[in-house]
Amino acid sequence: MKLGKKGFTMVELLIVLIILGILVAVATPMYLANVARSRASEAVAMMGTIRQAERETFQRSNVYTAAAGAAGLTTLGIPAETTQYFSRAAYDVVVPPAGEVANFAATGPAAQNFLITVDGSVAGGNATCGPGAVGDCAVHGGDVAAVRMQMDNSGRVFVSYDAGVTYNAW
């Protein structure tokens, strides 16, 4: 009685491992880029809220309001809250003097009316707090330390994932 051989050969197993390695090498950078973008989307949403508050302020008083950090956002009527990645202290609104313009990323295109910036680093004011905290801080603020973003009144957004070295359109 002849027994049939069952199982895979070493060559077949090596081919499968090589294919899996290629898939992991391609998928990992794509996954990490999507994670970084999803974390930054919290800042885009808050910048949209700030933009709307600036527009409402302009409708009432015919002037845009410069706002620095959490206190500045309070003057715009944006309440304190605990966030996942960017505390309110990380946001800044620059309103250039009459006749002057602010530029995206210092040398980029001219911003319209005002420029909202967010700095994910602790030096930029991104206050980190522990899980379950209540107040004006970010639970995972350290995860976005290299993220810098900018938005103007037109809604254009530029983002840097490398601490402001290079900026790209959102």
Secondary structure, DSSP 4 states (H G I P E B T S, - for coil): -PPPP-S--HHHHHHHHHHHHHHHHHHHHHHHHHHHHHHHHHHHHHHHHHHHHHHHHHHHHSS---EEHHHHHHHTTPPP--BSS--GGGEEEE-PPTT---BTTTTSSBPSS-EEEEE-STTTT--B--TT--SS-BTTGGGGTT-EEEEETT--EEEESSTTSS-EE-
